[in-house]
Amino acid sequence: MYNSTLNDNGVYSTSIYETIDAEVVAEIAKVKAENPNKPDNVNSVTAINNVLKKYISFSGSGVVDTWRIGAYSWAGNNVRNWYLQDESTNSISFNIIVTQQANTYLMQVQLRPKNYYEFLKNRDKVQSNELASAAELLGLTGDADTRINSVQLGDLLDLTTPRTKGVTHNTETAYGDVVEKLNRIYQFPKFGPYEIYVHETTSKDHLAGVAKVRFGIKKDGVQVGKTSREVDFPVFKPMNYFDVPKKNPSSAWYTEADFTGSEFSKPSTDEQSKMNAINSTNFVARKVSTAVANKNFTNWYRVLDANDIVDQGAFEKINFMIGFKGQVAKEADNQNENFKNVETNDDEANSAPLPPTIPTDDGTFTLPGDQENTTNLNQLSKDWFIYFVDVQKAKSNWRINIFDRLSFRLGFINKRIPTTRFITQGRITLANVVNDYKLNMYPTYMLNSLGLSNIQNFQDFFGDQFGIETYSAQQVYDNFIRNGKTTSTSLQPNFSNKGQSPFVSSNFWIYNNYSFTNRDNNLKIKEMKYFTEDPNGVYVQLEYTDGRNVKFEGNNWYRFSKSGTGAPADLNFLFDGSNKLTFNNQNLKTVHLERNKVYRERIIEPKLEDTTWDFDENTQQLSWTLKNDYINKTVLKENTTNRKLTMQFFGYTYYKLLPNSWKRITEQGITFNFDLEKVLSGQTDTFKGSIEGVNTSGSYKTPTISYTATATKTADGIKFTFDLDDKSNKLKYGDLYKYQLNPTLESSYSGEFSKDKAFLVAKNAAKITLKYINNVEHEEFGSKTNEFLYKNMLYNGHNQPYVMYNDKVAQDAFGYNPNQNVSYELHNGYMLDNNTLSTVNNQTQQEQNVWMRAIALSFGSGTIWGRLSKDPNNHKFLIGTNNHVEAVTGSMEALKAWNGDVKPLAGEKYIVKPGDNLGNDVTAGFGYWNGLYRLPADFYPIWTGVNQKNVEGVRLRQNNGVDVDTSVLAIDLKDLAKKARRAAKFQTAEHYEKLATMPDLPLLDDKINGITNSSPYYFNGAMIGFPYGVQASYFINRARIDDTGVGLNTQNGFLATTFNSGNSGSGLQMGQNGYAEIINSGSPRTYLRGWKYNTGSVNYWGVNKPGVDPLSLKNDNSLAGVLYYNSVTNPNEFSAPTFINLINNTSEEEQQ
């Protein structure tokens, strides 16, 4: 026990330690504590003792058990279980129970420093200033009529921070308790103990997303002083039908209870009458365009499937796929948007062919028996949120397990007064609720999924009773030809192994709510072939005619023969000569030889970065590895036999003036056939051959060149090598364009063959075809693509629903899918040429990069890609765009002398970031031209593609003409974030703050230089553009690369892309992290083109290849050249370019 006393002068002391400069103030309560409760929180005693120890040190450990003040004493455990600690004054107050003789009192004790009052005086002065600061920010000083104006609100918001990153009012509506929302979401400015808060809401508009609020000031949680005048707090999320709180928050969707009850009022009698009269005749489909013709959207598809929408429970998405007549925009959008600079010719655009003409429904859902309802429902859709409630699926034909009808009730909630609600009395049933993608794509898939086990009845019966068991294969074939390639007898397949509904016969195959049936002789023989090399069999190709009388052609072939007679071992005769088997899809050729024996040829489509070879200039050997990822799901699988690999190698003898030499290299090349059975057993397969010399007009002749190619299995895959046998003949590998299209570099070789450049090889030199036999009738590899998942659907700025969803994370993790280039394998691996990029689930690094960096400018698009300076305090970042989008004028000399006096580009400029809540004709959202995502911006000129020099340092155009339509600007991201906060656009502020922490995008022009379109490749690109105020975001899976740039095409038949003016300046990113090209021009809705920034003859951006001194590049007008100049003269603003490569010993020729 420690005994301590309080001296009469109030100084606390002990017998062990000297007096300290502190005081204890005790005040005895006037009212006796009749029944004082003992404390139940021992932590109170511990906390008080911890504070007392700041003033008193004890020789031992533990707490003070007994305390005395004058005549009063108390025990440590009689401390009340509450106390108030003031760290700002280093004091503590608490209540204790004391005993004086027989009386018990409540005593308040405060322990505080000796300079307490002086401290309070100084603190009060500081707090007075702090309070004044808060009051001034709220307009509470001066005249009583002073209001908060926009500048003061901006100052307030600039000092405001979200309490949780990513949580802002921009994603919440102004419906409900706005005061609670704002005070929960934001930490408003604090000045010492004074904190600004939202005091009350005087009015709000949840549709416009704005609330009028009053601010107040709190001290220690208690309001002080008066509140502010009301002020608009803007940029709440505009309210939509799905934002109205449900009665039962745990309910998946709205129920009848959300529209009935005493707490709700009803609409007028007239409105109720209109609502109850609605039937199937009032509805029409919202469609998506799947093709472009004459620069207009065409081939419009319905996308709502009755079965899928119910099974997935995605009732909130129905509004995006159907609407009232008159409410849904017309299909034909005839605005031929033209690019502002020169339009690319259609021939150059390589326009995708239109799909076959397929009859399309008019988009109505009229149920037989429903009377036409001509009531104009436009006003209802304007005034009311509309809900599809108690949604059920139904069948039009009970015999077939296909759900093509949708039944529901309609719920209504008044947009302005959400407590006014109604639900229709009767149910509404829509007919023909089908997904046209299924109608038009599933037949081909299902046709090509059939194996011999499904069409075994064909084995015994052909045509006019010409059974192949009775007659020879030749006779069966002759009969087929004699009957005009038709069969007079129905062909009876068996789909019993296809998982069809148990309620239908084996004549039906139900797949994803689509019926593939042979009820009406739908399945027929399209083609039959007979080969003398296989006298015992005929080969058959099928076709299917659906209920609309639309024909679909199969890609597979099926061999039928007498029992016990198998196909020849050598099948080359099937693929050579004029009578060879034909395939609509060349990427997968399938021949069913027997029920458990299927032959396939698959063309591989590797990633672009996996197509380039390694070249050892010392040994003159080329090598390349086909990675295991491209073969492990096919030829490396068990029960796979007869494995072969064909390589079309794009290389050839080079002679500059030789006619058709370009085609010989890029189209013909050399074909190697490797025995994979040998290679996969651990042996090396060697292929030797030669190219004969070629005459040129009888005057010149190239020599015969012999070569050797090998294939060997390694741990990483199959390694190939290529050598010329005569090492005095030199290989040249890489960018073919510089040899074929740049006479300046080749002038010394014109008119003669040179052993120094004897043989040219393309950069992506190999087209690989795998050939194998296994027992799998239909190969599926487990990775799903293009799924109709309505909860993940998108609705674009053209008011079209996109319902095909791809989980990019899962697909990337899965690796290569051999079906990715097989178009009819829609859900089993096929990768569209261009696929929509989600605006919500940006999970991969590639998605995050394009989402974070893409911007819209006043007249086009751009990409924020790198820092102007390595100084962490410099927040200026570089923007790439087109010169015709944001022109950089002035001399190159002026740009090389950039200083702090440089003014931003003249005129009113703005910047728009990608948004996930843009308005459309179904839901309210933020506008493109104004709203959450748009900010005023200052762009600083850095560089222009005007007046450039070639690689020899020669100025291309003395008249300052445009050499490349590119501008590079700088923008201050810190300034952008500040502007966003001041405008209550906190989500946008966080966007630019995050972007400022991201690393620079590497420039990838070198990775695509020299790539030809000889061999297939997966481009793996992504972009977001802003054509005509429409945010268009895509994965670019396939592209066409040539000597000057990259071309992107609309893929007709799947998805019509928004390739329009306004995409100019968009950054085409490639891979997980790389800046490939800037979109410059195109053909409306059909084609986009981006130009390279290193064409071989001109290195516009000054990117050096590894090993070349960047300062040795002769185009000092390049972007890198301008940055170098300014980094020397103005190091505070500029750093040397970050996109250059380190120096090694690469030859100067390789740089060119």
Buried (B, 14 or more C-beta within 10 A) or exposed (E): EBEBEBEEEEBBBBEEBEEBEBBBBBEEEEEEBEEBEEBEEEEBBEBBBEBBEEBBEBEEEEBBEEBEBEEBEBBBEBBBBEBEBEEEBBBBBBBBBBBEEEEBBBBBBBBBBEEBEEBBEEBEEEBEEBBBBBBBBBBBEEEEEBEBEEEBBBBBBBBBBBEEEEBBBBBBBBBBEBBEBBBBBBBBBBBBBBBBBBBEBEEBBBBBBBBBBBBBBBBEEEEBBBBBBBBBBBBBBBBBBBBBEBEEEEEEBBBEEBBBEEEBEEBEEEBBEBBBBBBBBBBBBBBBBBBBBEBBBBBBBBBBBBBBBBEBEBBBBBBBBBBBBEBBEEBEBEEEBEBBBEBBEEEBBEBBEBBEEBEBBEBBBBBEEBEEBEBEBEEBBEBBBBBBBBBBBBBBEEEBBBBBBBBBBBBBBBBEEBEBBBBBEEEBBBBBBBBBBBBBBBBBBBBBBBBBBBBBEBBEBBBEEBEBEEBBBEBBBBBBEEBEEEBEEBBBBBBEEBEBEEEBEBBBBBBBBBBBBBBEEBBBBBBBBBBEEBEBBBBBBBBBBBEEEBEBBBBBBBBBBBEEEEBBEEBEBBBEEEEEBEBEBEBBBBBBBBBBBBBBBBBBBBBBBBBBBEBEEEEBBBBBBBBBBBBBBBBBEEEBEBBBBBBBBBBBBBBBEBEEBBEBBBBEBBEBEBBBBBBBEEEEBBBEEEBEBBEBEEEBEBBEBBBBBBBBBEEEBBBBBBBBEBEEBBBBBBBBBBBBBBEEBBEEBEEEBBEEBBBBBBBBBBBBBBBBBBEBBBBBBEBBBBBBBBEBBBBBBBBBBBBBBBBBEEBBEBBBBBBBBBBBBBBBBBBBBBBBBBBEBBBBEBBBBBBBBBBBBBBBBBBBBBBBBEBEEBBBBBBBBBBBBBBBBEEBEEBBBBEEEBEBBEEEBBBBBBBBBBBBBBBBBBBBEEBBBBBEBBBBBBBBBBBBBBBEEEBBEEEEEBBBBBBBBBBBBBBBBBBBBBBBBBBBBBBBBBBBEBEBBBBBBBBBBBBBBBBBBBBBBBBBBBBBEBBBBBBBBBBBBBBBBBBBBBBBBBBBBBBBBBBBBBBBBBBBBBBBBBBBBBBBBBBBBBBBBBBBBBBBBBBBBBBBEBBEBBBBBBBBBBBBBBBEEBEEBBBBBBBBBEBEEBEEEEBB
